[in-house]
Amino acid sequence: MKQLSTIFKATFIYRWRAIATIVFNLFYVLFNLISLVLFVPFLQVIFPSGELETVKKPVFEGNGISAYINYGKDSYNYFMNSMAQDDPKSALMFVCLSVVIAFFFKSLFRYLAIYHQSELRMAVVRDYRNKMFSKSMHLPISFFTEEKKGDLMSRMNSDVNEIEVAVVAVLELIFRDPLAVIITLGTLLYWSPSLTLFSLILLPISAFIISKIGKSLKRTASKGQKQLGVLFSFLDEYLGGIRIVKAFNATEASIKKFENINLHHQRLSTRTFRKRDVSSPLNEFLGAVVLIAIVWFGGSMILDGGGDGLSGEEFIGFIVVFSQLLVPVQNIAKNSANLSKAKASQDRIEDILDADEKILNPTNPKAIFPLDKSLSFKNVSFAYKSEMVLKNLSFDLLKGKTVALVGESGSGKSTIADLLPRFYDVTSGEITYDGTNINLFSLHDLRAQIGIVNQESILFNDSVFNNISFGMDNITEEDVMQAAKIANAHDFISNLDDGYHTNIGERGNKLSGGQKQRVSIARAVLKNPPIMILDEATSALDTESEKLVQDALDNLMRNRTSLVIAHRLSTIKNADLILVLRKGEIAESGTHDELFAKKGLYHKLSTMQGL
């Protein structure tokens, strides 16, 4: 019920579109019924039972809705009877034109309902995707280490598409089909109460069977959507790592693995569609049983002289109108099945929208100013789940100085760098910015003071210009070119086909490793932050590229406060302070010369690298 309420609220954000859809659907239902009821006088004109009797002009009597209905019916009968006596062919032509006009308005209102419904359903889908992407951008880094990107893509694609179907189902299930059932039942009851009550015997049985199928459908749909997430994750990983797949001759093994995952998804999807689609033929069969029973029961009543005064023409009209009662009943069953399937998708979407952001802005953030004294780690500990990554770590990063972090893999270097811009929050202790805990600043203001160059260059499928000016407003081409020159990137960018407006492909794959890194450095230069974090920015480069990138980094770090994670110790020999980490603790600290003279862990690492 919660999921249905959520979809309902999301739909009625666009109140007038929703109301227009409902109103036009109501007119569609009315004219659909009128187009069928008009066949009764058509039958009376074509198959008159003996001589036409003269019908007296009706007089309005009584009060209430039934009096108006009787007066309208009698007036129409009087009009048709008079016309049939004077000119039967004209009466036939009038009935035919009336039916055509009724069908025209029925089709017109159905189109208008679909017209507004189309805008409504896609607007809701757009809103859901916007919300999910916005939420994804605000979720902490830890979320993406636990969740697969492919699963998130699946939720934004197939699960949101199920919501699109549910929007239509909600409007039809609540407003159109029940009204169609009520109006049609009212007409049938007016014609023959006993025959109508008899015809409703099997409908509750049909509803019970469909509801049982709906519950089973939700369970199977949920499994299918999760498996689609696994499928998307596999595609993301293996297409991204296609070079490794080919290099290790793992093509056939990868294909076989994908086929198994895809087969499992296909089986779940097949079961889902079978359960969803079985409701329609089942309803048709039960409807046919009811229809045949009505023909037998009603026909017997008429032959025996009963039938609530139904004439043969009215009985045929009753059968035609009742057959249309099955359409909204079947739609209710179908839309109930669609909603059951959408509930599973809504659950998966809510998992993202309700996820704990963890890294929150303070209620009343303090103003932040350019660093004046130092950044300080004070007894900082950090645990990822149950594993302690940093243990009681303390050091100062003074303004304008460079602190380098070295140590074996898994010693906590990258974690320290991630704590500074609050990608994660410390488990205990605090990080201060000129004496103020960084948690007291807004995330936007804090991160505006920090520039980051990673080991893996994070670039986007866009132009060089847009990658360098990423996240910044009112940037001129001259600004970008100046930043590129400082990053030693201007020369190779100028030689590209469209210069700074060349598209560099997905993840910048049209560029070499060194070129990508220099574009990343140019981006950091343009941001011009007072604090820089360099996370092994040259470790993945060849010697020539490393020289160009290192020169660019030296330009970038000049007069800035820098935290450097180093794999190649030759790049941090001139750091003001080197921290040697081991298992989340500071094992040694000092300058290069001081640490080398100690003949400890740093000396060992330096010797291994030939320093």
Number of C-alpha atoms within 10 A of each C-alpha: 6 10 17 17 11 12 20 16 12 19 23 16 13 15 13 12 20 20 17 17 27 20 17 22 26 21 18 25 22 19 23 22 21 17 19 17 18 16 21 19 21 21 17 19 21 14 11 13 12 6 7 13 10 10 14 12 11 15 9 12 10 11 8 8 9 11 13 14 12 16 17 14 13 18 18 14 17 17 14 23 22 19 17 19 15 11 11 16 14 13 22 20 12 15 20 15 12 17 19 13 14 21 19 15 17 23 15 16 22 20 16 17 23 17 15 18 21 15 13 25 22 15 17 21 22 14 13 20 18 13 16 21 17 12 17 18 11 14 20 20 16 13 15 12 9 8 11 17 18 19 21 22 18 21 26 22 13 15 25 24 18 20 26 23 17 28 27 20 23 21 21 21 22 13 17 24 24 16 18 24 20 12 16 22 19 14 18 22 15 14 19 19 16 13 20 20 12 14 22 13 11 13 15 10 11 19 17 11 14 24 16 11 19 24 15 16 23 23 15 20 25 23 15 22 23 18 21 26 21 21 21 17 20 20 14 15 13 16 12 11 11 13 11 13 16 12 9 8 11 13 15 11 11 16 12 12 13 16 13 13 16 16 12 16 21 15 11 20 19 15 16 21 14 12 20 25 15 14 24 16 11 15 23 15 13 16 23 14 13 21 18 14 14 21 17 11 15 25 17 13 16 16 10 9 11 12 21 15 13 17 13 18 18 19 22 17 21 26 18 16 22 22 14 17 21 21 18 20 23 22 20 23 25 22 23 23 28 24 28 26 29 28 25 24 26 24 15 21 22 14 12 19 18 9 14 14 16 14 16 15 13 12 9 9 14 15 10 17 11 12 17 11 14 17 23 21 22 16 16 20 22 24 14 12 7 7 8 14 19 26 19 15 18 16 17 16 21 19 19 18 20 25 25 29 28 26 23 13 12 13 20 24 27 17 18 24 20 16 17 23 21 20 18 19 21 20 14 15 17 19 25 18 23 18 11 15 16 23 22 18 20 19 18 10 14 19 17 16 18 19 21 21 24 17 18 16 19 14 22 17 15 16 19 26 22 20 23 27 22 16 9 11 7 7 14 10 13 9 13 22 21 16 25 27 16 20 29 23 25 20 12 13 22 14 10 15 10 12 16 23 17 17 20 20 15 11 14 23 13 14 16 12 18 23 22 23 31 29 29 24 31 30 27 24 25 23 19 17 18 18 25 22 25 22 23 21 29 27 15 15 17 11 12 10 18 19 15 18 25 18 15 22 24 13 16 22 22 12 14 18 23 27 25 26 27 22 22 16 20 13 21 21 15 15 18 17 24 26 23 23 24 19 17 22 18 21 14 16 18 17 18 21 11 14 20 18 11 12 12 12 17 25 18 13 19 17 12 9 12 9 12
